[in-house]
Amino acid sequence: MSTPNLTAEQIEFQEHARAWLAANPAPETQIDLPLSQLELAKREQVEYYREWQRSCYEAGLVGTDIAKEYGGHGHSGCQDIANREMSRVGAPFLLNTVGLSMMIPAVLKHGTEEQKRRFIPKALSAEEIWCQGFSEPGAGSDMANQQTMAVRRGEGWVVNGHKVWTSFGQFAKHMILLARTSRDHKYDGLSFFLCPVEGHAGVTVKPLVKMTGELGFNEVFFEDCVIDDSLRLDEVGKGWTVAMTVLTHERGAAEGAGGGIRAVHPIERLIGLAKSSQRGGGLAADDPVTRDAIIRQAIVHEGIRQDARRARVPALNDHPMRLPMGQGVVRTEFEQDCARLGVDIAGARSTLYKHDDAAPDNGYWPLAYMNSYALTIAGGSNEIQRNILGERILGMPKSK
Ligand SMILES: Cc1cc2nc3c(=O)[nH]c(=O)nc-3n(C[C@H](O)[C@H](O)[C@H](O)COP(=O)(O)OP(=O)(O)OC[C@H]3O[C@@H](n4cnc5c(N)ncnc54)[C@H](O)[C@@H]3O)c2cc1C
């Protein structure tokens, strides 16, 4: 059945997306795949997801609404349908998250014709991977406190500084880079660049090991790195404006060029765990306290599912950030609560980790538990999201 209120073009597209996904399931693999793109660490994993994104792109499910001259498929209002269909069948994530959800929207809005033609097609096909260079040791939540300096020299810029928590940095060809071009103004002293990373002189990427033992993100050091002025996005001093475009898309308030809908933690997995775990001399699935805890999560899960439908009601979307930001906070905390409950149900066995034959669900629960903390930090912590929701959307007084 097609979704109500779709145009003829959208219905046809939805049928195509469903048929293609049914005929082309993600290839089976022996590779140890990560839980999400935030834990992507090995070249073989990257190649698996690159191939998946490329085939989705060729099938029209990525870059669906992007104009054909920039490598897209030229549809209207169909990307959201593609995202939902991919999510519905539990398709693998799309590798080039930063390219699709951040770089492309920013270049479409602020870029030159040359930048659009040069960068968008290869990001859509995952030929070129992008990373995001916003966070620094002293500039995370306080993003305008950037200290990485770009100084004008001739036709280009010389960059010196230090970025941190850079996901995909070790595989990236380019970075969306926020840098300071003037110390005289806080916000107007920032500019935005499409900076080469891989093999570029003056750029060093150092992977960081997470508490899970996985490599997920990196430090990136710039030492006299030269960037051509043609790689500057928008005017000098407009970096903050471009960064806000990026954050609007990163936080889900506007659509990117593909992917972007995360499957939430499956309740079925918790039930399966309870059926194979002991509690009080019997099965955890028969224990009223455990059953009650799972049911509470199932209710939240259903609430999240129903809430997603509200995004399609125009009257509820008076502010573009209202629903996506609220949903982001609720969903990430729900995933954290589910992972915590899983660890609880597994009990002492949750100390057994990946690759231990005796570990329940192959060590999934302790891994999911530790990784779930990344979800409430990445893209701006939930405390910051709550501040924005309270102050900018609900109009409450500013916190001190
Ligand atoms: C898995 C992961 C991937 C990431 N990937 C990237 C990436 O690819 N590129 C990139 O640039 N960055 C990335 N980040 C960084 C991320 O954006 C920052 O970690 C985040 O913005 C928080 O900044 P911080 O770590 O400096 O914490 P801080 O800003 O130091 O905050 C510390 C704590 O104080 C709280 N806090 C700070 N200010 C306030 C306030 N005003 N009100 C209430 N509470 C406050 C925060 O909520 C947090 O709990 C990633 C982070 C994670 C976890």
The ligand as an SDF file (V2000), in Angstrom:
LIG
                    3D

 53 58  0  0  0  0  0  0  0  0999 V2000
   30.6040    9.7150   18.4160 C   0  0  0  0  0  0  0  0  0  0  0  0
   30.9100   11.1650   18.1770 C   0  0  0  0  0  0  0  0  0  0  0  0
   31.1960   11.6020   16.9040 C   0  0  0  0  0  0  0  0  0  0  0  0
   31.5110   12.9410   16.6910 C   0  0  0  0  0  0  0  0  0  0  0  0
   31.8380   13.3340   15.4160 N   0  0  0  0  0  0  0  0  0  0  0  0
   32.2010   14.6100   15.1980 C   0  0  0  0  0  0  0  0  0  0  0  0
   32.6300   15.0170   13.8890 C   0  0  0  0  0  0  0  0  0  0  0  0
   32.6590   14.2280   12.9390 O   0  0  0  0  0  0  0  0  0  0  0  0
   33.0250   16.2950   13.7100 N   0  0  0  0  0  0  0  0  0  0  0  0
   33.0020   17.2040   14.7240 C   0  0  0  0  0  0  0  0  0  0  0  0
   33.3360   18.3530   14.4730 O   0  0  0  0  0  0  0  0  0  0  0  0
   32.6180   16.8510   15.9710 N   0  0  0  0  0  0  0  0  0  0  0  0
   32.2260   15.5760   16.2350 C   0  0  0  0  0  0  0  0  0  0  0  0
   31.8510   15.1880   17.5030 N   0  0  0  0  0  0  0  0  0  0  0  0
   31.9710   16.1520   18.6000 C   0  0  0  0  0  0  0  0  0  0  0  0
   30.6480   16.6300   19.1670 C   0  0  0  0  0  0  0  0  0  0  0  0
   30.0170   17.5420   18.3000 O   0  0  0  0  0  0  0  0  0  0  0  0
   30.9840   17.2810   20.5360 C   0  0  0  0  0  0  0  0  0  0  0  0
   31.4810   16.2360   21.3680 O   0  0  0  0  0  0  0  0  0  0  0  0
   29.7850   17.9160   21.1660 C   0  0  0  0  0  0  0  0  0  0  0  0
   29.3910   19.0590   20.4540 O   0  0  0  0  0  0  0  0  0  0  0  0
   30.0710   18.3260   22.6310 C   0  0  0  0  0  0  0  0  0  0  0  0
   31.2250   19.0890   22.7200 O   0  0  0  0  0  0  0  0  0  0  0  0
   32.4010   18.7010   23.7410 P   0  0  0  0  0  0  0  0  0  0  0  0
   32.7240   17.2470   23.5750 O   0  0  0  0  0  0  0  0  0  0  0  0
   33.4990   19.6940   23.5710 O   0  0  0  0  0  0  0  0  0  0  0  0
   31.7610   18.8520   25.1920 O   0  0  0  0  0  0  0  0  0  0  0  0
   31.6600   20.1850   26.0650 P   0  0  0  0  0  0  0  0  0  0  0  0
   31.1780   21.2920   25.1990 O   0  0  0  0  0  0  0  0  0  0  0  0
   32.9430   20.3580   26.7890 O   0  0  0  0  0  0  0  0  0  0  0  0
   30.5070   19.7810   27.0810 O   0  0  0  0  0  0  0  0  0  0  0  0
   30.7610   18.9800   28.2520 C   0  0  0  0  0  0  0  0  0  0  0  0
   29.4370   18.7670   28.9670 C   0  0  0  0  0  0  0  0  0  0  0  0
   28.9080   20.0430   29.3960 O   0  0  0  0  0  0  0  0  0  0  0  0
   27.5750   20.2290   28.9050 C   0  0  0  0  0  0  0  0  0  0  0  0
   27.3720   21.6210   28.5140 N   0  0  0  0  0  0  0  0  0  0  0  0
   28.2390   22.4210   27.8230 C   0  0  0  0  0  0  0  0  0  0  0  0
   27.6960   23.6360   27.6450 N   0  0  0  0  0  0  0  0  0  0  0  0
   26.4660   23.6190   28.2360 C   0  0  0  0  0  0  0  0  0  0  0  0
   25.4020   24.5670   28.3670 C   0  0  0  0  0  0  0  0  0  0  0  0
   25.5030   25.8000   27.8480 N   0  0  0  0  0  0  0  0  0  0  0  0
   24.2800   24.1810   29.0160 N   0  0  0  0  0  0  0  0  0  0  0  0
   24.1470   22.9090   29.5350 C   0  0  0  0  0  0  0  0  0  0  0  0
   25.1250   21.9700   29.4380 N   0  0  0  0  0  0  0  0  0  0  0  0
   26.2620   22.3100   28.7910 C   0  0  0  0  0  0  0  0  0  0  0  0
   27.4870   19.3260   27.6670 C   0  0  0  0  0  0  0  0  0  0  0  0
   26.1530   18.9180   27.4310 O   0  0  0  0  0  0  0  0  0  0  0  0
   28.3530   18.1330   28.0900 C   0  0  0  0  0  0  0  0  0  0  0  0
   27.5920   17.2370   28.8700 O   0  0  0  0  0  0  0  0  0  0  0  0
   31.5270   13.8620   17.7610 C   0  0  0  0  0  0  0  0  0  0  0  0
   31.2220   13.4170   19.0580 C   0  0  0  0  0  0  0  0  0  0  0  0
   30.9140   12.0840   19.2660 C   0  0  0  0  0  0  0  0  0  0  0  0
   30.5900   11.6360   20.6700 C   0  0  0  0  0  0  0  0  0  0  0  0
  1  2  1  0
  2  3  1  0
  2 52  2  0
  3  4  2  0
  4  5  1  0
  4 50  1  0
  5  6  2  0
  6  7  1  0
  6 13  1  0
  7  8  2  0
  7  9  1  0
  9 10  1  0
 10 11  2  0
 10 12  1  0
 12 13  2  0
 13 14  1  0
 14 15  1  0
 14 50  1  0
 15 16  1  0
 16 17  1  0
 16 18  1  0
 18 19  1  0
 18 20  1  0
 20 21  1  0
 20 22  1  0
 22 23  1  0
 23 24  1  0
 24 25  2  0
 24 26  1  0
 24 27  1  0
 27 28  1  0
 28 29  2  0
 28 30  1  0
 28 31  1  0
 31 32  1  0
 32 33  1  0
 33 34  1  0
 33 48  1  0
 34 35  1  0
 35 36  1  0
 35 46  1  0
 36 37  1  0
 36 45  1  0
 37 38  2  0
 38 39  1  0
 39 40  1  0
 39 45  2  0
 40 41  1  0
 40 42  2  0
 42 43  1  0
 43 44  2  0
 44 45  1  0
 46 47  1  0
 46 48  1  0
 48 49  1  0
 50 51  2  0
 51 52  1  0
 52 53  1  0
M  END
$$$$
